[in-house]
Amino acid sequence: MLVENGAALRPRRTREERRAVTQALVRRWKRWVQPSLVRRLLLAQICVVALLWGLTVALFLYDSNSVPELVRYGKVYDLILSTAQNLADAPDRQQETLRTLDLTLLETSGDFGSTSDKAPIMQVWQEGVLIYNSNAGMPVMLNSAPGQVETIRVGDREWRARTMTSPLLDTRVMLAEPKIWRFNFTIENRSYYLLPLVISLPFLVFPAWLSVLLALRPWRQVTQETAARGPADLTPLSFEPKHKELRPLVRSINDLLRSVRDRAARERGLIADAANELRTPLDAMRVNVEALKEQTDDAGQRELMANLLRSNDRASRLVGQLQQLMRSDEIPQDALPTVLALDGLVQDRISLVEGLAGARGVVLDFSSEGATPVFGERESLISMISNLVENAIKYSPDGGTVTVRIAREGRSAVLRVTDQGPGIPPALRERVFDRFFRNPDQTQSGSGLGLAIVKSVLEQHKGRIELDVNPKGNGLQVTVWLPLSTA
């Protein structure tokens, strides 16, 4: 049975492996096709080198075919004329030597046979008699102007020919090449120009890549400093490049950060001022309503005034949360390296909200695995803990239980707050951190700022938060990680 089960599972494991390999190949392909500035610069360098190399080859081809290599050099004619004249009294040796010269020209011109229609032609006259012809089937070709390269048409072919003469024994030598692209001949005769380019082109890729990588090092420094910043860090970049291409970019980034920081500071100041201004009339309203409630015995009026007091409490709580949010956004950087006991802060806050929990019969279950020192700013961490614990009490049913646990996991202090309330649907667990966002199905009153305050505090303290379902049943479990202090 185990063998059968193993056999049944083996194809599934094979499919999973194939799927993993396919996904890895897809990821690599996506990384490769993703636009890259390094690859763009590298390809630009290669294209420039290839273009120069192509233009050089085209120039050599044009030059070779405008005036063929074989017929342009006068020394070749001098050699053939001298040979024909010096061996005029020995016809056999003359023919043998001219044949050897002809074969030498064939070898330097390309891999052609003497009867090929692409092979060059050599014809030699002496005292008006044709004494040598490279190709017996080729008719006599005569230039109209000795010493000039001319185009001669023989049948359906065109030849580039040149004839040189000598008055001694009335000797004439005609060399002709077919009018075709002689690429092989050009490469072989221009190899001292072309071969270095052909050989060095593959080896230019790595030096070009290395040079581009080194040239972009200041760019990477700017990228690394920007990536290492938190979302609330709007101070100018400390890296000041000396390169004229990068300096305007860094200056523009710093100007943008400065304008965003100033605008955010103005908005926070406006909200903080509005919250402070609202607190005074709210407190005055509460005092007056409580006084009116004590002076009347009418049940209906007392109920209306009780509703006014509840509305006043909600408005006061909203103002308080706005002030907490502004404080959490304005944590001074020099206040962060303060060692605080997270377990002590949580225990103090729980003792303060026991009255709120007892009014609804909610049981607070707190435990800690030991001392958990963290770096932080006291007031913002207290605000975070208060929002988590008060939310758990608020959304738990009457007679429910709120569990608060503190533990250590690696280099992090972990705070878990679990309630038995309605929880948060998975689709909304990211949006609930937005300011003033509330679950549309939530019946409890609120402002939608509690979790936004928590998220803001954690961003300042380089912590993180996760929302999940209560593992023991209905409800929400909030887990917070904060870096442990090593001091």
PALUM-527660 format. One line per 3 residues: number of its first residue (from 1); for each residue x, y, z of C-alpha. Coordinates in Angstrom, 3 decimals, padded with zeros to 6 digits, always signed. Layout:
<sites>
NUM> X/Y/Z ~ ...;
</sites>
This chain:
<sites>
1> +000.000/+000.000/+000.000 ~ +002.887/+002.312/+000.793 ~ +004.439/+001.495/-002.544;
4> +001.171/+002.221/-004.289 ~ +000.811/+005.482/-002.436 ~ +004.405/+006.357/-003.258;
7> +003.794/+005.543/-006.906 ~ +000.656/+007.645/-006.857 ~ +002.494/+010.579/-005.317;
10> +005.531/+010.395/-007.615 ~ +003.844/+011.942/-010.705 ~ +002.475/+014.767/-008.558;
13> +005.946/+015.455/-007.180 ~ +007.318/+015.432/-010.725 ~ +004.687/+017.919/-011.856;
16> +005.518/+020.157/-008.921 ~ +009.199/+020.018/-009.808 ~ +008.436/+020.875/-013.419;
19> +006.240/+023.742/-012.273 ~ +009.022/+025.030/-010.011 ~ +011.555/+024.845/-012.860;
22> +009.143/+026.624/-015.190 ~ +008.498/+029.359/-012.643 ~ +012.247/+029.803/-012.108;
25> +012.795/+030.120/-015.867 ~ +009.942/+032.622/-016.121 ~ +011.436/+034.702/-013.296;
28> +014.833/+034.675/-014.971 ~ +013.293/+035.658/-018.294 ~ +011.402/+038.518/-016.672;
31> +014.603/+039.737/-015.023 ~ +016.394/+039.556/-018.369 ~ +013.749/+041.399/-020.383;
34> +013.251/+043.996/-017.676 ~ +014.736/+047.306/-018.862 ~ +018.211/+047.840/-017.430;
37> +020.341/+050.957/-017.694 ~ +023.542/+048.890/-017.461 ~ +022.420/+046.623/-020.297;
40> +021.329/+049.650/-022.315 ~ +024.735/+051.321/-022.005 ~ +026.506/+048.027/-022.712;
43> +024.460/+047.423/-025.849 ~ +025.074/+051.009/-026.920 ~ +028.839/+050.492/-026.693;
46> +028.646/+047.198/-028.578 ~ +026.469/+048.751/-031.266 ~ +028.903/+051.641/-031.689;
49> +031.844/+049.244/-032.049 ~ +029.870/+047.034/-034.445 ~ +028.858/+050.086/-036.479;
52> +032.464/+051.277/-036.761 ~ +033.565/+047.781/-037.702 ~ +030.796/+047.505/-040.305;
55> +031.681/+050.892/-041.791 ~ +035.331/+049.855/-041.973 ~ +034.468/+046.625/-043.780;
58> +032.157/+048.501/-046.144 ~ +034.918/+051.020/-046.874 ~ +037.399/+048.252/-047.650;
61> +034.874/+046.465/-049.863 ~ +034.043/+049.633/-051.740 ~ +037.708/+050.514/-052.215;
64> +038.573/+046.993/-053.360 ~ +035.737/+046.763/-055.849 ~ +036.121/+050.265/-057.216;
67> +039.728/+049.437/-058.148 ~ +040.480/+045.676/-057.758 ~ +043.507/+044.800/-055.706;
70> +045.161/+042.721/-058.397 ~ +045.163/+045.311/-061.139 ~ +046.085/+048.340/-059.074;
73> +049.664/+047.409/-058.154 ~ +052.289/+048.259/-060.798 ~ +054.955/+046.017/-059.242;
76> +052.964/+042.942/-060.277 ~ +053.066/+044.091/-063.888 ~ +056.777/+044.887/-063.649;
79> +057.455/+041.368/-062.402 ~ +055.498/+039.724/-065.232 ~ +057.018/+042.004/-067.891;
82> +060.542/+041.337/-066.607 ~ +059.948/+037.586/-066.577 ~ +058.553/+037.526/-070.115;
85> +061.435/+039.636/-071.463 ~ +064.288/+037.839/-069.694 ~ +063.050/+034.395/-070.745;
88> +062.101/+035.306/-074.297 ~ +064.928/+033.092/-075.692 ~ +063.719/+030.102/-073.586;
91> +060.014/+029.638/-074.406 ~ +059.558/+026.537/-072.234 ~ +061.012/+028.179/-069.156;
94> +059.067/+031.334/-070.015 ~ +055.771/+029.432/-070.103 ~ +056.582/+027.554/-066.898;
97> +057.509/+030.737/-065.055 ~ +054.444/+032.619/-066.288 ~ +052.294/+029.687/-065.211;
100> +053.844/+029.781/-061.745 ~ +053.168/+033.509/-061.480 ~ +049.580/+032.918/-062.630;
103> +049.010/+030.267/-059.959 ~ +050.477/+032.613/-057.367 ~ +047.986/+035.297/-058.360;
106> +045.179/+032.738/-058.115 ~ +046.187/+031.808/-054.579 ~ +046.341/+035.430/-053.428;
109> +042.999/+036.221/-055.054 ~ +040.985/+033.460/-053.420 ~ +040.218/+029.755/-053.493;
112> +039.572/+029.579/-057.257 ~ +040.582/+027.155/-059.984 ~ +042.185/+028.473/-063.113;
115> +039.012/+027.707/-065.110 ~ +036.610/+029.349/-062.634 ~ +034.587/+032.264/-063.940;
118> +035.554/+034.162/-060.766 ~ +039.315/+033.679/-061.215 ~ +041.452/+036.555/-062.495;
121> +042.814/+036.444/-066.060 ~ +046.405/+037.069/-067.149 ~ +047.246/+037.513/-070.816;
124> +050.771/+038.242/-072.104 ~ +051.762/+039.407/-075.599 ~ +055.228/+039.611/-077.092;
127> +055.991/+041.087/-080.510 ~ +052.256/+041.134/-081.251 ~ +051.755/+037.415/-080.437;
130> +049.695/+036.127/-077.456 ~ +052.199/+033.932/-075.647 ~ +050.204/+033.202/-072.462;
133> +046.503/+033.044/-071.526 ~ +045.302/+031.954/-068.089 ~ +042.071/+030.510/-069.465;
136> +042.193/+029.075/-072.945 ~ +038.457/+029.590/-073.317 ~ +038.704/+033.308/-072.595;
139> +038.963/+035.558/-075.689 ~ +041.594/+038.256/-076.015 ~ +040.814/+041.380/-073.990;
142> +042.386/+044.678/-074.993 ~ +042.330/+047.997/-073.185 ~ +041.713/+051.134/-075.175;
145> +044.065/+053.151/-072.944 ~ +047.160/+051.332/-071.603 ~ +047.834/+051.957/-067.941;
148> +044.185/+052.761/-067.108 ~ +041.703/+050.502/-065.293 ~ +038.742/+049.966/-067.621;
151> +035.565/+047.922/-067.660 ~ +035.519/+045.409/-070.519 ~ +032.417/+043.384/-071.371;
154> +032.946/+039.817/-072.585 ~ +029.698/+038.009/-073.298 ~ +027.383/+038.617/-070.349;
157> +030.215/+039.321/-067.902 ~ +032.020/+042.538/-067.028 ~ +035.697/+042.630/-066.164;
160> +037.919/+045.256/-064.600 ~ +041.115/+045.178/-066.679 ~ +044.391/+047.034/-066.954;
163> +047.171/+046.663/-069.541 ~ +050.827/+047.680/-069.055 ~ +053.332/+047.766/-071.929;
166> +057.094/+047.722/-072.365 ~ +058.938/+048.780/-075.532 ~ +061.404/+045.933/-075.081;
169> +060.266/+043.150/-077.427 ~ +056.876/+044.937/-077.584 ~ +055.756/+043.133/-074.407;
172> +052.255/+043.699/-073.019 ~ +050.627/+042.289/-069.882 ~ +046.854/+042.414/-069.235;
175> +045.377/+041.507/-065.841 ~ +041.600/+041.369/-065.408 ~ +039.268/+040.544/-062.540;
178> +035.539/+039.865/-062.771 ~ +033.415/+042.749/-061.524 ~ +032.057/+041.008/-058.375;
181> +032.293/+041.520/-054.626 ~ +035.680/+040.074/-053.675 ~ +035.088/+039.835/-049.948;
184> +037.575/+037.025/-049.277 ~ +040.295/+038.807/-051.159 ~ +039.623/+042.019/-049.274;
187> +039.718/+040.313/-045.876 ~ +042.975/+038.539/-046.629 ~ +044.709/+041.629/-047.986;
190> +043.333/+043.943/-045.309 ~ +043.689/+041.525/-042.403 ~ +046.053/+043.842/-040.568;
193> +043.061/+046.196/-040.251 ~ +040.145/+043.802/-039.892 ~ +041.451/+040.896/-037.837;
196> +042.164/+042.976/-034.704 ~ +038.569/+044.221/-034.845 ~ +037.125/+040.745/-035.388;
199> +039.235/+039.194/-032.624 ~ +038.754/+041.978/-030.068 ~ +034.997/+042.427/-030.514;
202> +033.978/+039.479/-028.236 ~ +036.502/+040.588/-025.615 ~ +035.053/+044.085/-025.524;
205> +031.855/+042.876/-023.837 ~ +033.302/+042.219/-020.367 ~ +035.453/+045.395/-020.208;
208> +032.478/+047.432/-021.430 ~ +030.217/+045.853/-018.770 ~ +032.827/+046.455/-016.065;
211> +033.384/+050.057/-017.112 ~ +029.644/+050.768/-017.128 ~ +029.257/+049.111/-013.718;
214> +032.073/+051.184/-012.225 ~ +030.766/+054.352/-013.834 ~ +027.325/+053.808/-012.269;
217> +028.662/+053.329/-008.719 ~ +027.644/+056.859/-007.595 ~ +024.168/+056.179/-008.984;
220> +023.946/+053.013/-006.857 ~ +025.014/+054.967/-003.766 ~ +022.104/+057.340/-004.252;
223> +019.769/+054.357/-004.768 ~ +021.002/+052.580/-001.636 ~ +020.598/+055.657/+000.557;
226> +017.103/+056.280/-000.785 ~ +016.075/+052.619/-000.303 ~ +017.395/+052.572/+003.288;
229> +015.111/+055.417/+004.347 ~ +011.822/+054.987/+006.099 ~ +008.633/+056.487/+004.699;
232> +008.698/+059.293/+007.282 ~ +012.342/+060.263/+006.742 ~ +012.194/+063.352/+004.521;
235> +015.621/+064.768/+005.342 ~ +017.866/+065.623/+002.347 ~ +020.192/+062.946/+000.992;
238> +023.593/+063.007/+002.675 ~ +025.398/+061.752/-000.434 ~ +026.662/+064.705/-002.476;
241> +027.977/+063.518/-005.860 ~ +030.673/+065.483/-007.656 ~ +029.558/+064.297/-011.070;
244> +027.773/+066.939/-013.126 ~ +025.352/+064.334/-014.563 ~ +024.226/+063.083/-011.129;
247> +024.331/+066.334/-009.158 ~ +021.114/+067.769/-010.709 ~ +019.243/+064.534/-009.903;
250> +020.284/+064.577/-006.219 ~ +019.490/+068.287/-006.020 ~ +016.020/+067.679/-007.476;
253> +015.374/+064.812/-005.025 ~ +016.419/+066.987/-002.081 ~ +014.209/+069.841/-003.283;
256> +011.280/+067.426/-003.589 ~ +011.905/+065.990/-000.108 ~ +012.129/+069.477/+001.319;
259> +008.851/+070.604/-000.252 ~ +007.063/+067.412/+000.845 ~ +008.431/+067.803/+004.380;
262> +007.338/+071.431/+004.578 ~ +003.892/+070.632/+003.237 ~ +003.458/+067.696/+005.633;
265> +004.589/+069.895/+008.528 ~ +002.026/+072.542/+007.597 ~ -000.743/+069.938/+007.393;
268> +000.233/+068.379/+010.732 ~ +000.368/+071.800/+012.320 ~ -003.079/+072.643/+010.956;
271> -004.573/+069.382/+012.258 ~ -002.849/+069.743/+015.640 ~ -004.067/+073.329/+016.002;
274> -007.597/+072.337/+015.009 ~ -007.567/+069.462/+017.521 ~ -006.364/+071.737/+020.294;
277> -008.984/+074.355/+019.448 ~ -011.750/+071.727/+019.429 ~ -010.857/+070.329/+022.835;
280> -011.811/+073.524/+024.713 ~ -015.398/+073.857/+023.333 ~ -015.924/+070.105/+023.749;
283> -014.911/+070.287/+027.407 ~ -017.156/+073.333/+027.916 ~ -020.050/+071.575/+026.205;
286> -019.652/+068.553/+028.456 ~ -019.644/+070.661/+031.618 ~ -022.790/+072.539/+030.549;
289> -024.670/+069.379/+029.519 ~ -023.797/+067.638/+032.772 ~ -025.013/+070.688/+034.690;
292> -028.310/+070.776/+032.769 ~ -028.763/+067.044/+033.293 ~ -028.484/+067.486/+037.053;
295> -031.066/+070.316/+037.058 ~ -033.888/+068.448/+035.327 ~ -035.983/+065.539/+036.449;
298> -037.635/+064.915/+033.085 ~ -036.661/+061.419/+031.862 ~ -036.834/+062.358/+028.175;
301> -034.563/+065.355/+028.602 ~ -032.103/+063.374/+030.688 ~ -031.961/+060.726/+027.928;
304> -031.280/+063.404/+025.298 ~ -028.542/+064.878/+027.443 ~ -027.031/+061.412/+027.958;
307> -026.912/+061.027/+024.172 ~ -025.198/+064.405/+023.931 ~ -022.613/+063.273/+026.487;
310> -021.938/+060.057/+024.522 ~ -021.496/+062.092/+021.339 ~ -019.196/+064.419/+023.231;
313> -017.129/+061.430/+024.379 ~ -016.772/+060.181/+020.796 ~ -015.747/+063.649/+019.597;
316> -013.248/+064.005/+022.443 ~ -011.814/+060.578/+021.639 ~ -011.447/+061.586/+017.977;
319> -009.647/+064.794/+018.971 ~ -007.365/+062.802/+021.274 ~ -006.554/+060.320/+018.500;
322> -005.788/+063.150/+016.083 ~ -003.330/+064.549/+018.597 ~ -001.788/+061.102/+019.071;
325> -001.488/+060.697/+015.303 ~ +000.282/+064.029/+014.957 ~ +002.671/+063.133/+017.765;
328> +003.414/+059.741/+016.206 ~ +004.251/+061.444/+012.893 ~ +006.580/+063.911/+014.578;
331> +008.780/+061.637/+016.670 ~ +012.191/+063.338/+016.849 ~ +014.976/+061.128/+015.526;
334> +017.179/+061.799/+018.551 ~ +014.423/+060.474/+020.851 ~ +014.423/+056.956/+019.380;
337> +017.557/+055.464/+020.996 ~ +015.922/+055.200/+024.447 ~ +015.744/+051.800/+026.111;
340> +012.225/+051.047/+027.369 ~ +010.725/+047.943/+028.989 ~ +007.898/+046.913/+026.674;
343> +006.423/+044.528/+029.255 ~ +006.325/+047.327/+031.836 ~ +004.613/+049.733/+029.450;
346> +001.973/+047.158/+028.534 ~ +001.319/+046.271/+032.165 ~ +000.884/+049.940/+033.089;
349> -001.609/+050.522/+030.273 ~ -003.606/+047.407/+031.159 ~ -003.948/+048.602/+034.756;
352> -005.366/+051.894/+033.455 ~ -008.028/+050.291/+031.242 ~ -009.175/+047.672/+033.751;
355> -012.101/+049.938/+034.665 ~ -013.189/+050.141/+031.014 ~ -012.952/+046.354/+030.658;
358> -014.711/+045.704/+033.990 ~ -017.681/+047.894/+032.984 ~ -018.450/+045.394/+030.207;
361> -017.315/+042.277/+032.016 ~ -014.322/+041.791/+029.703 ~ -011.488/+039.752/+031.246;
364> -007.919/+040.964/+030.604 ~ -005.419/+038.070/+030.471 ~ -001.830/+039.342/+030.494;
367> +001.413/+037.361/+030.539 ~ +005.064/+038.044/+029.667 ~ +007.981/+035.688/+029.125;
370> +010.446/+038.081/+030.715 ~ +012.096/+041.427/+030.237 ~ +011.730/+042.788/+026.693;
373> +013.782/+045.991/+026.332 ~ +013.203/+047.914/+023.106 ~ +014.388/+051.158/+021.534;
376> +011.612/+053.691/+021.346 ~ +009.934/+056.935/+022.277 ~ +007.797/+056.475/+025.358;
379> +004.711/+058.503/+024.509 ~ +004.301/+057.035/+021.016 ~ +004.686/+053.452/+022.273;
382> +002.107/+054.113/+025.011 ~ -000.238/+055.466/+022.334 ~ +000.273/+052.311/+020.241;
385> -000.380/+049.977/+023.196 ~ -003.449/+051.943/+024.295 ~ -005.030/+051.770/+020.850;
388> -004.441/+048.028/+020.521 ~ -005.761/+047.137/+023.977 ~ -008.704/+049.561/+023.902;
391> -009.751/+048.362/+020.435 ~ -009.663/+044.770/+021.658 ~ -011.858/+045.663/+024.660;
394> -014.192/+047.762/+022.513 ~ -014.881/+045.066/+019.913 ~ -015.007/+042.099/+022.312;
397> -018.479/+040.954/+023.407 ~ -019.679/+041.496/+026.964 ~ -018.070/+038.884/+029.184;
400> -015.398/+038.132/+026.590 ~ -011.649/+037.744/+027.071 ~ -008.795/+039.888/+025.755;
403> -005.434/+038.138/+025.815 ~ -002.196/+040.125/+025.826 ~ +001.079/+038.222/+025.426;
406> +004.671/+039.479/+025.295 ~ +007.472/+037.220/+024.078 ~ +010.887/+037.275/+022.455;
409> +011.466/+035.862/+018.991 ~ +015.060/+036.080/+017.829 ~ +016.066/+039.734/+017.892;
412> +012.496/+041.006/+018.149 ~ +010.071/+041.712/+020.968 ~ +006.604/+040.405/+020.089;
415> +003.312/+041.819/+021.393 ~ +000.142/+039.823/+020.650 ~ -003.308/+041.171/+021.460;
418> -006.190/+038.750/+020.847 ~ -009.908/+039.460/+021.231 ~ -013.172/+037.578/+020.634;
421> -014.845/+040.220/+018.489 ~ -016.069/+040.068/+014.864 ~ -012.546/+040.256/+013.431;
424> -011.513/+041.864/+010.126 ~ -012.078/+040.194/+006.729 ~ -008.817/+039.291/+004.913;
427> -009.667/+041.626/+002.026 ~ -009.701/+044.634/+004.398 ~ -006.627/+043.850/+006.516;
430> -004.433/+046.220/+004.560 ~ -006.961/+049.025/+004.171 ~ -007.744/+049.268/+007.901;
433> -004.358/+050.968/+008.347 ~ -005.538/+053.883/+006.194 ~ -006.615/+056.939/+008.115;
436> -010.372/+057.269/+008.719 ~ -011.115/+053.925/+007.016 ~ -013.583/+051.665/+008.821;
439> -015.089/+048.295/+008.018 ~ -018.461/+049.027/+006.361 ~ -020.025/+046.090/+008.258;
442> -018.802/+047.321/+011.632 ~ -021.584/+048.357/+014.028 ~ -019.309/+049.797/+016.727;
445> -018.659/+053.539/+016.575 ~ -015.167/+054.767/+015.879 ~ -013.019/+057.208/+013.947;
448> -010.836/+054.825/+011.927 ~ -007.602/+056.241/+013.370 ~ -006.554/+053.603/+015.925;
451> -004.684/+051.232/+013.596 ~ -003.371/+054.154/+011.548 ~ -001.701/+055.471/+014.719;
454> -000.275/+052.010/+015.442 ~ +001.135/+051.702/+011.919 ~ +002.681/+055.182/+012.075;
457> +004.407/+054.412/+015.400 ~ +005.765/+051.108/+014.073 ~ +007.146/+052.770/+010.953;
460> +009.031/+055.224/+013.155 ~ +010.418/+052.362/+015.264 ~ +011.257/+050.044/+012.331;
463> +008.691/+047.525/+013.510 ~ +005.928/+045.675/+011.703 ~ +002.364/+044.498/+012.355;
466> +000.265/+041.577/+011.189 ~ -003.478/+040.928/+011.488 ~ -004.809/+037.385/+011.677;
469> -007.707/+035.327/+012.969 ~ -007.874/+034.371/+016.656 ~ -006.420/+030.817/+016.642;
472> -008.873/+029.801/+019.402 ~ -012.029/+030.869/+017.597 ~ -013.742/+034.045/+016.456;
475> -011.937/+037.306/+016.855 ~ -008.811/+039.131/+015.778 ~ -005.182/+038.551/+016.681;
478> -002.837/+041.523/+016.259 ~ +000.897/+040.749/+016.314 ~ +003.499/+043.492/+016.603;
481> +007.261/+043.044/+016.200 ~ +009.725/+045.597/+017.577 ~ +013.567/+045.389/+017.508;
484> +015.031/+044.286/+020.828 ~ +017.517/+046.551/+022.536 ~ +021.003/+045.121/+022.881;
487> +022.164/+047.878/+025.258;
</sites>
